[in-house]
Amino acid sequence: MRLHLRPRSRDLACQQAVELVTDYLEDTLSPAGRRRFETHLAGCPHCTEYLAQMRATIKLTGQLTPADLSPGMQQELIALYRRWKDEPRTE
Ligand SMILES: [Zn+2]
């Protein structure tokens, strides 16, 4: 299952950020990686919500394993992006 996001640089950054979410939550990112991740989050409500959802998932399951970033999780991300795209902007 591939992510069918538009190949804009912002989306590529988001995919990279999403890949770092697990490391970020487990606090295993390097200081530079962590700073880069947080910088992206500061300007990206999509990834901010994704991170919030991941945190909620961890609260529910009590853990975050690599299996949680399975294709199922990627589909969830795609669904999130579709929802944002379809929703009228409220900002
Ligand atoms: Zn993002």
PDB file of the backbone (N, CA, C, O) and the ligand in Angstrom, with CONECT records:
HET     ZN  A 101       1
ATOM      1  N   MET A   1       0.856  -1.199   0.000  1.00  0.00           N
ATOM      2  CA  MET A   1       0.000   0.000   0.000  1.00  0.00           C
ATOM      3  C   MET A   1       0.882   1.236   0.000  1.00  0.00           C
ATOM      4  O   MET A   1       1.653   1.461   0.933  1.00  0.00           O
ATOM      5  N   ARG A   2       0.767   2.022  -1.033  1.00  0.00           N
ATOM      6  CA  ARG A   2       1.556   3.249  -1.109  1.00  0.00           C
ATOM      7  C   ARG A   2       0.692   4.427  -0.698  1.00  0.00           C
ATOM      8  O   ARG A   2      -0.532   4.402  -0.834  1.00  0.00           O
ATOM      9  N   LEU A   3       1.340   5.438  -0.202  1.00  0.00           N
ATOM     10  CA  LEU A   3       0.621   6.665   0.130  1.00  0.00           C
ATOM     11  C   LEU A   3       0.363   7.430  -1.161  1.00  0.00           C
ATOM     12  O   LEU A   3       1.292   7.726  -1.913  1.00  0.00           O
ATOM     13  N   HIS A   4      -0.886   7.743  -1.409  1.00  0.00           N
ATOM     14  CA  HIS A   4      -1.215   8.472  -2.624  1.00  0.00           C
ATOM     15  C   HIS A   4      -1.364   9.959  -2.328  1.00  0.00           C
ATOM     16  O   HIS A   4      -2.395  10.569  -2.613  1.00  0.00           O
ATOM     17  N   LEU A   5      -0.341  10.507  -1.765  1.00  0.00           N
ATOM     18  CA  LEU A   5      -0.353  11.940  -1.493  1.00  0.00           C
ATOM     19  C   LEU A   5       0.303  12.658  -2.668  1.00  0.00           C
ATOM     20  O   LEU A   5       1.170  12.113  -3.350  1.00  0.00           O
ATOM     21  N   ARG A   6      -0.128  13.867  -2.877  1.00  0.00           N
ATOM     22  CA  ARG A   6       0.468  14.622  -3.967  1.00  0.00           C
ATOM     23  C   ARG A   6       1.955  14.839  -3.694  1.00  0.00           C
ATOM     24  O   ARG A   6       2.351  15.155  -2.572  1.00  0.00           O
ATOM     25  N   PRO A   7       2.758  14.668  -4.717  1.00  0.00           N
ATOM     26  CA  PRO A   7       4.211  14.759  -4.536  1.00  0.00           C
ATOM     27  C   PRO A   7       4.687  16.194  -4.401  1.00  0.00           C
ATOM     28  O   PRO A   7       5.616  16.603  -5.098  1.00  0.00           O
ATOM     29  N   ARG A   8       4.077  16.955  -3.527  1.00  0.00           N
ATOM     30  CA  ARG A   8       4.591  18.284  -3.233  1.00  0.00           C
ATOM     31  C   ARG A   8       5.590  18.178  -2.096  1.00  0.00           C
ATOM     32  O   ARG A   8       5.542  17.234  -1.307  1.00  0.00           O
ATOM     33  N   SER A   9       6.471  19.115  -2.011  1.00  0.00           N
ATOM     34  CA  SER A   9       7.533  19.035  -1.008  1.00  0.00           C
ATOM     35  C   SER A   9       6.933  18.966   0.391  1.00  0.00           C
ATOM     36  O   SER A   9       7.468  18.270   1.254  1.00  0.00           O
ATOM     37  N   ARG A  10       5.842  19.669   0.630  1.00  0.00           N
ATOM     38  CA  ARG A  10       5.225  19.683   1.944  1.00  0.00           C
ATOM     39  C   ARG A  10       4.766  18.276   2.325  1.00  0.00           C
ATOM     40  O   ARG A  10       4.937  17.840   3.464  1.00  0.00           O
ATOM     41  N   ASP A  11       4.184  17.580   1.361  1.00  0.00           N
ATOM     42  CA  ASP A  11       3.716  16.233   1.639  1.00  0.00           C
ATOM     43  C   ASP A  11       4.893  15.292   1.901  1.00  0.00           C
ATOM     44  O   ASP A  11       4.815  14.418   2.764  1.00  0.00           O
ATOM     45  N   LEU A  12       5.966  15.473   1.162  1.00  0.00           N
ATOM     46  CA  LEU A  12       7.149  14.649   1.407  1.00  0.00           C
ATOM     47  C   LEU A  12       7.667  14.900   2.813  1.00  0.00           C
ATOM     48  O   LEU A  12       8.061  13.969   3.515  1.00  0.00           O
ATOM     49  N   ALA A  13       7.663  16.159   3.218  1.00  0.00           N
ATOM     50  CA  ALA A  13       8.100  16.481   4.571  1.00  0.00           C
ATOM     51  C   ALA A  13       7.194  15.816   5.587  1.00  0.00           C
ATOM     52  O   ALA A  13       7.658  15.335   6.621  1.00  0.00           O
ATOM     53  N   CYS A  14       5.901  15.786   5.295  1.00  0.00           N
ATOM     54  CA  CYS A  14       4.950  15.165   6.206  1.00  0.00           C
ATOM     55  C   CYS A  14       5.216  13.667   6.299  1.00  0.00           C
ATOM     56  O   CYS A  14       5.188  13.100   7.391  1.00  0.00           O
ATOM     57  N   GLN A  15       5.471  13.032   5.180  1.00  0.00           N
ATOM     58  CA  GLN A  15       5.738  11.591   5.226  1.00  0.00           C
ATOM     59  C   GLN A  15       6.975  11.309   6.071  1.00  0.00           C
ATOM     60  O   GLN A  15       7.009  10.354   6.847  1.00  0.00           O
ATOM     61  N   GLN A  16       7.978  12.144   5.911  1.00  0.00           N
ATOM     62  CA  GLN A  16       9.193  11.961   6.704  1.00  0.00           C
ATOM     63  C   GLN A  16       8.903  12.200   8.179  1.00  0.00           C
ATOM     64  O   GLN A  16       9.398  11.483   9.049  1.00  0.00           O
ATOM     65  N   ALA A  17       8.093  13.219   8.446  1.00  0.00           N
ATOM     66  CA  ALA A  17       7.752  13.525   9.839  1.00  0.00           C
ATOM     67  C   ALA A  17       6.982  12.362  10.460  1.00  0.00           C
ATOM     68  O   ALA A  17       7.223  11.983  11.606  1.00  0.00           O
ATOM     69  N   VAL A  18       6.055  11.804   9.686  1.00  0.00           N
ATOM     70  CA  VAL A  18       5.252  10.689  10.193  1.00  0.00           C
ATOM     71  C   VAL A  18       6.133   9.497  10.535  1.00  0.00           C
ATOM     72  O   VAL A  18       5.883   8.774  11.499  1.00  0.00           O
ATOM     73  N   GLU A  19       7.177   9.307   9.720  1.00  0.00           N
ATOM     74  CA  GLU A  19       8.090   8.200   9.998  1.00  0.00           C
ATOM     75  C   GLU A  19       8.868   8.433  11.292  1.00  0.00           C
ATOM     76  O   GLU A  19       9.355   7.488  11.913  1.00  0.00           O
ATOM     77  N   LEU A  20       8.979   9.693  11.687  1.00  0.00           N
ATOM     78  CA  LEU A  20       9.746  10.023  12.890  1.00  0.00           C
ATOM     79  C   LEU A  20       8.889  10.039  14.144  1.00  0.00           C
ATOM     80  O   LEU A  20       9.414  10.144  15.252  1.00  0.00           O
ATOM     81  N   VAL A  21       7.572   9.935  13.981  1.00  0.00           N
ATOM     82  CA  VAL A  21       6.662  10.064  15.128  1.00  0.00           C
ATOM     83  C   VAL A  21       6.989   9.033  16.201  1.00  0.00           C
ATOM     84  O   VAL A  21       7.043   9.364  17.385  1.00  0.00           O
ATOM     85  N   THR A  22       7.207   7.790  15.794  1.00  0.00           N
ATOM     86  CA  THR A  22       7.500   6.738  16.765  1.00  0.00           C
ATOM     87  C   THR A  22       8.755   7.055  17.566  1.00  0.00           C
ATOM     88  O   THR A  22       8.775   6.957  18.793  1.00  0.00           O
ATOM     89  N   ASP A  23       9.801   7.436  16.839  1.00  0.00           N
ATOM     90  CA  ASP A  23      11.054   7.762  17.520  1.00  0.00           C
ATOM     91  C   ASP A  23      10.868   8.961  18.438  1.00  0.00           C
ATOM     92  O   ASP A  23      11.424   9.019  19.534  1.00  0.00           O
ATOM     93  N   TYR A  24      10.071   9.920  17.964  1.00  0.00           N
ATOM     94  CA  TYR A  24       9.834  11.115  18.775  1.00  0.00           C
ATOM     95  C   TYR A  24       9.133  10.751  20.080  1.00  0.00           C
ATOM     96  O   TYR A  24       9.524  11.210  21.153  1.00  0.00           O
ATOM     97  N   LEU A  25       8.105   9.930  19.980  1.00  0.00           N
ATOM     98  CA  LEU A  25       7.325   9.556  21.156  1.00  0.00           C
ATOM     99  C   LEU A  25       8.136   8.679  22.103  1.00  0.00           C
ATOM    100  O   LEU A  25       7.918   8.694  23.314  1.00  0.00           O
ATOM    101  N   GLU A  26       9.067   7.917  21.545  1.00  0.00           N
ATOM    102  CA  GLU A  26       9.920   7.070  22.384  1.00  0.00           C
ATOM    103  C   GLU A  26      11.171   7.810  22.827  1.00  0.00           C
ATOM    104  O   GLU A  26      12.016   7.272  23.543  1.00  0.00           O
ATOM    105  N   ASP A  27      11.268   9.064  22.380  1.00  0.00           N
ATOM    106  CA  ASP A  27      12.375   9.925  22.782  1.00  0.00           C
ATOM    107  C   ASP A  27      13.718   9.346  22.365  1.00  0.00           C
ATOM    108  O   ASP A  27      14.689   9.398  23.120  1.00  0.00           O
ATOM    109  N   THR A  28      13.766   8.799  21.171  1.00  0.00           N
ATOM    110  CA  THR A  28      15.021   8.235  20.677  1.00  0.00           C
ATOM    111  C   THR A  28      15.590   9.051  19.522  1.00  0.00           C
ATOM    112  O   THR A  28      16.581   8.655  18.908  1.00  0.00           O
ATOM    113  N   LEU A  29      14.972  10.181  19.228  1.00  0.00           N
ATOM    114  CA  LEU A  29      15.509  11.039  18.168  1.00  0.00           C
ATOM    115  C   LEU A  29      16.766  11.749  18.659  1.00  0.00           C
ATOM    116  O   LEU A  29      16.916  12.031  19.847  1.00  0.00           O
ATOM    117  N   SER A  30      17.656  12.029  17.727  1.00  0.00           N
ATOM    118  CA  SER A  30      18.793  12.876  18.053  1.00  0.00           C
ATOM    119  C   SER A  30      18.272  14.286  18.313  1.00  0.00           C
ATOM    120  O   SER A  30      17.191  14.646  17.848  1.00  0.00           O
ATOM    121  N   PRO A  31      19.032  15.074  19.047  1.00  0.00           N
ATOM    122  CA  PRO A  31      18.593  16.465  19.293  1.00  0.00           C
ATOM    123  C   PRO A  31      18.267  17.206  17.999  1.00  0.00           C
ATOM    124  O   PRO A  31      17.294  17.957  17.933  1.00  0.00           O
ATOM    125  N   ALA A  32      19.084  16.990  16.974  1.00  0.00           N
ATOM    126  CA  ALA A  32      18.846  17.664  15.698  1.00  0.00           C
ATOM    127  C   ALA A  32      17.560  17.147  15.047  1.00  0.00           C
ATOM    128  O   ALA A  32      16.764  17.921  14.516  1.00  0.00           O
ATOM    129  N   GLY A  33      17.374  15.841  15.098  1.00  0.00           N
ATOM    130  CA  GLY A  33      16.171  15.254  14.518  1.00  0.00           C
ATOM    131  C   GLY A  33      14.927  15.711  15.245  1.00  0.00           C
ATOM    132  O   GLY A  33      13.897  15.989  14.630  1.00  0.00           O
ATOM    133  N   ARG A  34      15.029  15.786  16.544  1.00  0.00           N
ATOM    134  CA  ARG A  34      13.906  16.230  17.356  1.00  0.00           C
ATOM    135  C   ARG A  34      13.540  17.682  17.033  1.00  0.00           C
ATOM    136  O   ARG A  34      12.366  18.036  16.924  1.00  0.00           O
ATOM    137  N   ARG A  35      14.572  18.505  16.884  1.00  0.00           N
ATOM    138  CA  ARG A  35      14.350  19.918  16.573  1.00  0.00           C
ATOM    139  C   ARG A  35      13.686  20.040  15.196  1.00  0.00           C
ATOM    140  O   ARG A  35      12.766  20.836  15.008  1.00  0.00           O
ATOM    141  N   ARG A  36      14.162  19.249  14.248  1.00  0.00           N
ATOM    142  CA  ARG A  36      13.611  19.288  12.896  1.00  0.00           C
ATOM    143  C   ARG A  36      12.148  18.854  12.910  1.00  0.00           C
ATOM    144  O   ARG A  36      11.301  19.454  12.248  1.00  0.00           O
ATOM    145  N   PHE A  37      11.869  17.805  13.675  1.00  0.00           N
ATOM    146  CA  PHE A  37      10.516  17.277  13.781  1.00  0.00           C
ATOM    147  C   PHE A  37       9.585  18.332  14.380  1.00  0.00           C
ATOM    148  O   PHE A  37       8.491  18.573  13.869  1.00  0.00           O
ATOM    149  N   GLU A  38      10.033  18.952  15.463  1.00  0.00           N
ATOM    150  CA  GLU A  38       9.197  19.943  16.142  1.00  0.00           C
ATOM    151  C   GLU A  38       9.006  21.182  15.273  1.00  0.00           C
ATOM    152  O   GLU A  38       7.951  21.816  15.300  1.00  0.00           O
ATOM    153  N   THR A  39      10.038  21.517  14.503  1.00  0.00           N
ATOM    154  CA  THR A  39       9.916  22.659  13.595  1.00  0.00           C
ATOM    155  C   THR A  39       8.849  22.380  12.540  1.00  0.00           C
ATOM    156  O   THR A  39       8.052  23.259  12.209  1.00  0.00           O
ATOM    157  N   HIS A  40       8.836  21.161  12.016  1.00  0.00           N
ATOM    158  CA  HIS A  40       7.818  20.803  11.036  1.00  0.00           C
ATOM    159  C   HIS A  40       6.433  20.843  11.672  1.00  0.00           C
ATOM    160  O   HIS A  40       5.489  21.369  11.083  1.00  0.00           O
ATOM    161  N   LEU A  41       6.317  20.289  12.866  1.00  0.00           N
ATOM    162  CA  LEU A  41       5.026  20.262  13.552  1.00  0.00           C
ATOM    163  C   LEU A  41       4.486  21.665  13.793  1.00  0.00           C
ATOM    164  O   LEU A  41       3.283  21.909  13.692  1.00  0.00           O
ATOM    165  N   ALA A  42       5.388  22.574  14.111  1.00  0.00           N
ATOM    166  CA  ALA A  42       4.968  23.943  14.423  1.00  0.00           C
ATOM    167  C   ALA A  42       4.239  24.572  13.241  1.00  0.00           C
ATOM    168  O   ALA A  42       3.365  25.421  13.417  1.00  0.00           O
ATOM    169  N   GLY A  43       4.613  24.140  12.017  1.00  0.00           N
ATOM    170  CA  GLY A  43       3.987  24.743  10.851  1.00  0.00           C
ATOM    171  C   GLY A  43       3.031  23.812  10.136  1.00  0.00           C
ATOM    172  O   GLY A  43       2.590  24.110   9.026  1.00  0.00           O
ATOM    173  N   CYS A  44       2.703  22.686  10.756  1.00  0.00           N
ATOM    174  CA  CYS A  44       1.891  21.690  10.064  1.00  0.00           C
ATOM    175  C   CYS A  44       0.804  21.133  10.977  1.00  0.00           C
ATOM    176  O   CYS A  44       1.072  20.232  11.772  1.00  0.00           O
ATOM    177  N   PRO A  45      -0.425  21.656  10.876  1.00  0.00           N
ATOM    178  CA  PRO A  45      -1.524  21.167  11.717  1.00  0.00           C
ATOM    179  C   PRO A  45      -1.850  19.704  11.439  1.00  0.00           C
ATOM    180  O   PRO A  45      -2.359  19.002  12.314  1.00  0.00           O
ATOM    181  N   HIS A  46      -1.557  19.238  10.213  1.00  0.00           N
ATOM    182  CA  HIS A  46      -1.840  17.847   9.870  1.00  0.00           C
ATOM    183  C   HIS A  46      -1.025  16.899  10.742  1.00  0.00           C
ATOM    184  O   HIS A  46      -1.565  15.985  11.366  1.00  0.00           O
ATOM    185  N   CYS A  47       0.275  17.134  10.773  1.00  0.00           N
ATOM    186  CA  CYS A  47       1.146  16.261  11.544  1.00  0.00           C
ATOM    187  C   CYS A  47       0.925  16.461  13.040  1.00  0.00           C
ATOM    188  O   CYS A  47       1.093  15.527  13.823  1.00  0.00           O
ATOM    189  N   THR A  48       0.548  17.676  13.440  1.00  0.00           N
ATOM    190  CA  THR A  48       0.243  17.913  14.846  1.00  0.00           C
ATOM    191  C   THR A  48      -0.924  17.039  15.284  1.00  0.00           C
ATOM    192  O   THR A  48      -0.899  16.452  16.365  1.00  0.00           O
ATOM    193  N   GLU A  49      -1.940  16.959  14.441  1.00  0.00           N
ATOM    194  CA  GLU A  49      -3.093  16.125  14.784  1.00  0.00           C
ATOM    195  C   GLU A  49      -2.714  14.648  14.736  1.00  0.00           C
ATOM    196  O   GLU A  49      -3.163  13.849  15.559  1.00  0.00           O
ATOM    197  N   TYR A  50      -1.886  14.304  13.764  1.00  0.00           N
ATOM    198  CA  TYR A  50      -1.450  12.918  13.659  1.00  0.00           C
ATOM    199  C   TYR A  50      -0.699  12.498  14.920  1.00  0.00           C
ATOM    200  O   TYR A  50      -0.918  11.411  15.455  1.00  0.00           O
ATOM    201  N   LEU A  51       0.178  13.365  15.380  1.00  0.00           N
ATOM    202  CA  LEU A  51       0.921  13.085  16.603  1.00  0.00           C
ATOM    203  C   LEU A  51      -0.030  12.945  17.786  1.00  0.00           C
ATOM    204  O   LEU A  51       0.141  12.067  18.632  1.00  0.00           O
ATOM    205  N   ALA A  52      -1.035  13.819  17.837  1.00  0.00           N
ATOM    206  CA  ALA A  52      -2.018  13.748  18.917  1.00  0.00           C
ATOM    207  C   ALA A  52      -2.761  12.417  18.881  1.00  0.00           C
ATOM    208  O   ALA A  52      -3.045  11.824  19.921  1.00  0.00           O
ATOM    209  N   GLN A  53      -3.069  11.959  17.680  1.00  0.00           N
ATOM    210  CA  GLN A  53      -3.765  10.678  17.547  1.00  0.00           C
ATOM    211  C   GLN A  53      -2.868   9.525  17.975  1.00  0.00           C
ATOM    212  O   GLN A  53      -3.324   8.567  18.599  1.00  0.00           O
ATOM    213  N   MET A  54      -1.597   9.629  17.634  1.00  0.00           N
ATOM    214  CA  MET A  54      -0.655   8.593  18.052  1.00  0.00           C
ATOM    215  C   MET A  54      -0.545   8.556  19.563  1.00  0.00           C
ATOM    216  O   MET A  54      -0.487   7.482  20.162  1.00  0.00           O
ATOM    217  N   ARG A  55      -0.515   9.744  20.187  1.00  0.00           N
ATOM    218  CA  ARG A  55      -0.442   9.793  21.645  1.00  0.00           C
ATOM    219  C   ARG A  55      -1.688   9.162  22.255  1.00  0.00           C
ATOM    220  O   ARG A  55      -1.606   8.439  23.248  1.00  0.00           O
ATOM    221  N   ALA A  56      -2.842   9.440  21.654  1.00  0.00           N
ATOM    222  CA  ALA A  56      -4.088   8.868  22.150  1.00  0.00           C
ATOM    223  C   ALA A  56      -4.068   7.346  22.004  1.00  0.00           C
ATOM    224  O   ALA A  56      -4.554   6.619  22.870  1.00  0.00           O
ATOM    225  N   THR A  57      -3.496   6.881  20.894  1.00  0.00           N
ATOM    226  CA  THR A  57      -3.387   5.439  20.667  1.00  0.00           C
ATOM    227  C   THR A  57      -2.525   4.785  21.734  1.00  0.00           C
ATOM    228  O   THR A  57      -2.843   3.714  22.251  1.00  0.00           O
ATOM    229  N   ILE A  58      -1.415   5.463  22.051  1.00  0.00           N
ATOM    230  CA  ILE A  58      -0.524   4.924  23.076  1.00  0.00           C
ATOM    231  C   ILE A  58      -1.232   4.866  24.418  1.00  0.00           C
ATOM    232  O   ILE A  58      -1.074   3.905  25.171  1.00  0.00           O
ATOM    233  N   LYS A  59      -2.012   5.898  24.714  1.00  0.00           N
ATOM    234  CA  LYS A  59      -2.772   5.914  25.965  1.00  0.00           C
ATOM    235  C   LYS A  59      -3.721   4.721  26.029  1.00  0.00           C
ATOM    236  O   LYS A  59      -3.894   4.108  27.082  1.00  0.00           O
ATOM    237  N   LEU A  60      -4.330   4.403  24.895  1.00  0.00           N
ATOM    238  CA  LEU A  60      -5.296   3.313  24.855  1.00  0.00           C
ATOM    239  C   LEU A  60      -4.613   1.958  24.958  1.00  0.00           C
ATOM    240  O   LEU A  60      -5.059   1.078  25.694  1.00  0.00           O
ATOM    241  N   THR A  61      -3.529   1.803  24.213  1.00  0.00           N
ATOM    242  CA  THR A  61      -2.889   0.494  24.134  1.00  0.00           C
ATOM    243  C   THR A  61      -1.776   0.336  25.154  1.00  0.00           C
ATOM    244  O   THR A  61      -1.367  -0.783  25.465  1.00  0.00           O
ATOM    245  N   GLY A  62      -1.279   1.468  25.683  1.00  0.00           N
ATOM    246  CA  GLY A  62      -0.208   1.409  26.660  1.00  0.00           C
ATOM    247  C   GLY A  62       1.154   1.223  26.048  1.00  0.00           C
ATOM    248  O   GLY A  62       2.150   1.176  26.770  1.00  0.00           O
ATOM    249  N   GLN A  63       1.228   1.116  24.744  1.00  0.00           N
ATOM    250  CA  GLN A  63       2.527   0.956  24.101  1.00  0.00           C
ATOM    251  C   GLN A  63       2.437   1.319  22.627  1.00  0.00           C
ATOM    252  O   GLN A  63       1.360   1.393  22.035  1.00  0.00           O
ATOM    253  N   LEU A  64       3.590   1.536  22.076  1.00  0.00           N
ATOM    254  CA  LEU A  64       3.682   1.814  20.644  1.00  0.00           C
ATOM    255  C   LEU A  64       4.755   0.907  20.056  1.00  0.00           C
ATOM    256  O   LEU A  64       5.943   1.058  20.340  1.00  0.00           O
ATOM    257  N   THR A  65       4.324  -0.015  19.250  1.00  0.00           N
ATOM    258  CA  THR A  65       5.262  -0.937  18.629  1.00  0.00           C
ATOM    259  C   THR A  65       5.374  -0.594  17.149  1.00  0.00           C
ATOM    260  O   THR A  65       4.501   0.078  16.601  1.00  0.00           O
ATOM    261  N   PRO A  66       6.442  -1.050  16.498  1.00  0.00           N
ATOM    262  CA  PRO A  66       6.580  -0.800  15.055  1.00  0.00           C
ATOM    263  C   PRO A  66       5.362  -1.275  14.264  1.00  0.00           C
ATOM    264  O   PRO A  66       5.044  -0.713  13.215  1.00  0.00           O
ATOM    265  N   ALA A  67       4.693  -2.289  14.754  1.00  0.00           N
ATOM    266  CA  ALA A  67       3.518  -2.805  14.053  1.00  0.00           C
ATOM    267  C   ALA A  67       2.420  -1.758  13.959  1.00  0.00           C
ATOM    268  O   ALA A  67       1.546  -1.826  13.095  1.00  0.00           O
ATOM    269  N   ASP A  68       2.482  -0.777  14.875  1.00  0.00           N
ATOM    270  CA  ASP A  68       1.466   0.269  14.854  1.00  0.00           C
ATOM    271  C   ASP A  68       1.625   1.189  13.654  1.00  0.00           C
ATOM    272  O   ASP A  68       0.700   1.918  13.298  1.00  0.00           O
ATOM    273  N   LEU A  69       2.786   1.155  13.038  1.00  0.00           N
ATOM    274  CA  LEU A  69       2.982   1.954  11.834  1.00  0.00           C
ATOM    275  C   LEU A  69       2.842   1.074  10.601  1.00  0.00           C
ATOM    276  O   LEU A  69       3.574   1.217   9.622  1.00  0.00           O
ATOM    277  N   SER A  70       1.892   0.171  10.677  1.00  0.00           N
ATOM    278  CA  SER A  70       1.618  -0.761   9.597  1.00  0.00           C
ATOM    279  C   SER A  70       0.856  -0.059   8.482  1.00  0.00           C
ATOM    280  O   SER A  70       0.490   1.108   8.625  1.00  0.00           O
ATOM    281  N   PRO A  71       0.611  -0.758   7.365  1.00  0.00           N
ATOM    282  CA  PRO A  71      -0.222  -0.175   6.300  1.00  0.00           C
ATOM    283  C   PRO A  71      -1.563   0.320   6.822  1.00  0.00           C
ATOM    284  O   PRO A  71      -2.115   1.286   6.294  1.00  0.00           O
ATOM    285  N   GLY A  72      -2.085  -0.326   7.844  1.00  0.00           N
ATOM    286  CA  GLY A  72      -3.342   0.140   8.420  1.00  0.00           C
ATOM    287  C   GLY A  72      -3.220   1.555   8.950  1.00  0.00           C
ATOM    288  O   GLY A  72      -4.125   2.374   8.789  1.00  0.00           O
ATOM    289  N   MET A  73      -2.087   1.833   9.588  1.00  0.00           N
ATOM    290  CA  MET A  73      -1.861   3.181  10.093  1.00  0.00           C
ATOM    291  C   MET A  73      -1.674   4.161   8.941  1.00  0.00           C
ATOM    292  O   MET A  73      -2.092   5.315   9.026  1.00  0.00           O
ATOM    293  N   GLN A  74      -1.055   3.703   7.884  1.00  0.00           N
ATOM    294  CA  GLN A  74      -0.873   4.577   6.722  1.00  0.00           C
ATOM    295  C   GLN A  74      -2.221   4.903   6.096  1.00  0.00           C
ATOM    296  O   GLN A  74      -2.450   6.028   5.651  1.00  0.00           O
ATOM    297  N   GLN A  75      -3.112   3.920   6.063  1.00  0.00           N
ATOM    298  CA  GLN A  75      -4.449   4.168   5.533  1.00  0.00           C
ATOM    299  C   GLN A  75      -5.180   5.182   6.403  1.00  0.00           C
ATOM    300  O   GLN A  75      -5.922   6.030   5.906  1.00  0.00           O
ATOM    301  N   GLU A  76      -4.958   5.079   7.702  1.00  0.00           N
ATOM    302  CA  GLU A  76      -5.551   6.045   8.619  1.00  0.00           C
ATOM    303  C   GLU A  76      -5.061   7.450   8.289  1.00  0.00           C
ATOM    304  O   GLU A  76      -5.831   8.410   8.294  1.00  0.00           O
ATOM    305  N   LEU A  77      -3.767   7.550   8.004  1.00  0.00           N
ATOM    306  CA  LEU A  77      -3.197   8.843   7.658  1.00  0.00           C
ATOM    307  C   LEU A  77      -3.816   9.379   6.370  1.00  0.00           C
ATOM    308  O   LEU A  77      -4.146  10.561   6.275  1.00  0.00           O
ATOM    309  N   ILE A  78      -3.968   8.507   5.391  1.00  0.00           N
ATOM    310  CA  ILE A  78      -4.582   8.916   4.130  1.00  0.00           C
ATOM    311  C   ILE A  78      -5.998   9.420   4.375  1.00  0.00           C
ATOM    312  O   ILE A  78      -6.422  10.421   3.798  1.00  0.00           O
ATOM    313  N   ALA A  79      -6.726   8.712   5.242  1.00  0.00           N
ATOM    314  CA  ALA A  79      -8.090   9.124   5.564  1.00  0.00           C
ATOM    315  C   ALA A  79      -8.094  10.502   6.208  1.00  0.00           C
ATOM    316  O   ALA A  79      -8.965  11.327   5.932  1.00  0.00           O
ATOM    317  N   LEU A  80      -7.109  10.742   7.070  1.00  0.00           N
ATOM    318  CA  LEU A  80      -7.010  12.047   7.715  1.00  0.00           C
ATOM    319  C   LEU A  80      -6.799  13.146   6.679  1.00  0.00           C
ATOM    320  O   LEU A  80      -7.440  14.196   6.729  1.00  0.00           O
ATOM    321  N   TYR A  81      -5.891  12.889   5.740  1.00  0.00           N
ATOM    322  CA  TYR A  81      -5.607  13.891   4.734  1.00  0.00           C
ATOM    323  C   TYR A  81      -6.834  14.141   3.849  1.00  0.00           C
ATOM    324  O   TYR A  81      -7.115  15.276   3.464  1.00  0.00           O
ATOM    325  N   ARG A  82      -7.548  13.075   3.540  1.00  0.00           N
ATOM    326  CA  ARG A  82      -8.759  13.249   2.735  1.00  0.00           C
ATOM    327  C   ARG A  82      -9.766  14.108   3.484  1.00  0.00           C
ATOM    328  O   ARG A  82     -10.438  14.958   2.900  1.00  0.00           O
ATOM    329  N   ARG A  83      -9.859  13.867   4.801  1.00  0.00           N
ATOM    330  CA  ARG A  83     -10.824  14.618   5.593  1.00  0.00           C
ATOM    331  C   ARG A  83     -10.458  16.104   5.597  1.00  0.00           C
ATOM    332  O   ARG A  83     -11.315  16.968   5.413  1.00  0.00           O
ATOM    333  N   TRP A  84      -9.166  16.383   5.812  1.00  0.00           N
ATOM    334  CA  TRP A  84      -8.731  17.778   5.820  1.00  0.00           C
ATOM    335  C   TRP A  84      -8.986  18.426   4.469  1.00  0.00           C
ATOM    336  O   TRP A  84      -9.397  19.584   4.386  1.00  0.00           O
ATOM    337  N   LYS A  85      -8.737  17.664   3.415  1.00  0.00           N
ATOM    338  CA  LYS A  85      -8.878  18.208   2.062  1.00  0.00           C
ATOM    339  C   LYS A  85     -10.343  18.523   1.795  1.00  0.00           C
ATOM    340  O   LYS A  85     -10.651  19.527   1.152  1.00  0.00           O
ATOM    341  N   ASP A  86     -11.252  17.677   2.281  1.00  0.00           N
ATOM    342  CA  ASP A  86     -12.668  17.839   1.978  1.00  0.00           C
ATOM    343  C   ASP A  86     -13.343  18.863   2.883  1.00  0.00           C
ATOM    344  O   ASP A  86     -14.352  19.466   2.517  1.00  0.00           O
ATOM    345  N   GLU A  87     -12.777  19.045   4.058  1.00  0.00           N
ATOM    346  CA  GLU A  87     -13.407  19.992   4.994  1.00  0.00           C
ATOM    347  C   GLU A  87     -13.142  21.418   4.572  1.00  0.00           C
ATOM    348  O   GLU A  87     -12.040  21.740   4.128  1.00  0.00           O
ATOM    349  N   PRO A  88     -14.138  22.278   4.705  1.00  0.00           N
ATOM    350  CA  PRO A  88     -13.902  23.712   4.457  1.00  0.00           C
ATOM    351  C   PRO A  88     -12.937  24.271   5.489  1.00  0.00           C
ATOM    352  O   PRO A  88     -12.989  23.907   6.664  1.00  0.00           O
ATOM    353  N   ARG A  89     -12.071  25.143   5.050  1.00  0.00           N
ATOM    354  CA  ARG A  89     -11.095  25.729   5.951  1.00  0.00           C
ATOM    355  C   ARG A  89     -11.798  26.624   6.960  1.00  0.00           C
ATOM    356  O   ARG A  89     -12.675  27.411   6.605  1.00  0.00           O
ATOM    357  N   THR A  90     -11.412  26.497   8.192  1.00  0.00           N
ATOM    358  CA  THR A  90     -12.044  27.305   9.232  1.00  0.00           C
ATOM    359  C   THR A  90     -11.111  28.399   9.719  1.00  0.00           C
ATOM    360  O   THR A  90     -11.457  29.183  10.602  1.00  0.00           O
ATOM    361  N   GLU A  91      -9.917  28.443   9.128  1.00  0.00           N
ATOM    362  CA  GLU A  91      -8.941  29.441   9.598  1.00  0.00           C
ATOM    363  C   GLU A  91      -9.171  30.753   8.882  1.00  0.00           C
ATOM    364  O   GLU A  91      -8.458  31.725   9.131  1.00  0.00           O
TER     365      GLU A  91
HETATM  366 ZN    ZN A 101       3.309  17.677   8.177  1.00  0.00          ZN2+
END
